[in-house]
Amino acid sequence: MAFAETFKALSDPVRRQILELLKKGPLSAGDIASRFAMTGATISYHLKILKQADLIFESREKNYIYYQLNTSVLEEILLWISTLKGGDSDVERT
């Protein structure tokens, strides 16, 4: 996983809001767009960035694409961050 892409995706408040919406369950692009005062193209751009960062994935059902949160990537990030807060014994002294 590329942490740079993940953190870039998380840096935008709109994308964080989209993730918040998706934690309640899968939504179509139209459902997501209806909650924002921006164009469908702008929402598509944000969804694309989130997909590239593996924070969400999509599934197709008939004529709709549903987006869903990818919790495994978030768990990896939390695990990595938790290793950073280790005690002094984790740091090699020179």
C-alpha positions in Angstrom: 0.0 0.0 0.0 1.3 3.5 -0.8 0.8 5.6 2.3 1.4 8.8 0.3 -1.7 8.2 -1.8 -3.7 7.3 1.2 -2.8 10.4 3.2 -3.3 12.6 0.1 -6.8 11.1 -0.2 -7.5 11.7 3.5 -6.3 15.3 3.4 -9.4 16.6 1.6 -12.4 17.3 3.8 -14.9 16.3 1.1 -13.3 12.9 0.8 -13.3 12.4 4.5 -17.1 13.3 4.5 -17.6 10.6 1.8 -15.8 8.1 4.0 -18.0 9.1 6.9 -21.1 8.4 4.7 -19.8 5.1 3.6 -19.1 3.8 7.1 -22.9 3.4 7.4 -23.0 1.1 4.3 -22.7 1.0 0.5 -24.0 4.0 -1.5 -24.4 4.7 -5.2 -22.6 7.7 -6.7 -26.0 9.4 -7.0 -26.7 8.9 -3.3 -23.3 10.3 -2.4 -23.6 13.3 -4.8 -27.1 14.2 -3.5 -25.5 15.1 -0.1 -23.1 17.6 -1.6 -23.6 20.9 -3.4 -21.2 20.1 -6.2 -21.3 18.6 -9.7 -21.4 14.9 -10.4 -18.0 15.2 -12.1 -16.5 16.6 -9.0 -17.9 13.8 -6.9 -16.6 11.3 -9.5 -13.1 12.8 -9.1 -13.2 12.4 -5.3 -14.4 8.8 -5.7 -11.6 8.1 -8.1 -8.9 9.5 -5.7 -10.4 7.3 -2.9 -10.4 4.2 -5.1 -6.8 4.8 -6.1 -5.9 5.0 -2.4 -7.8 1.7 -1.9 -9.9 3.4 0.8 -13.1 2.4 -1.1 -14.1 -0.2 -3.6 -17.0 -0.4 -6.0 -19.4 -3.2 -7.0 -21.8 -3.2 -9.9 -25.5 -4.1 -9.5 -27.6 -3.8 -12.7 -27.2 -0.1 -13.8 -25.7 1.1 -10.6 -22.2 1.3 -9.1 -22.1 1.1 -5.3 -19.2 2.3 -3.3 -18.1 0.7 0.0 -15.5 1.5 2.6 -12.4 -0.7 2.5 -11.7 -1.0 6.2 -8.6 -3.2 5.8 -6.6 -0.2 4.5 -7.7 1.9 7.4 -6.7 -0.9 9.8 -3.2 -1.1 8.2 -2.8 2.7 8.7 -3.9 2.5 12.3 -1.5 -0.4 13.0 1.4 1.5 11.4 0.6 4.7 13.4 0.4 2.7 16.6 3.9 1.4 16.0 5.2 5.0 15.9 4.1 5.7 19.4 6.3 3.0 21.0 8.4 3.7 24.1 12.1 4.6 24.2 13.0 0.9 24.2 11.8 0.8 20.5 14.5 3.3 19.4 18.0 2.2 18.8 20.5 4.5 20.5 23.7 5.4 18.9 
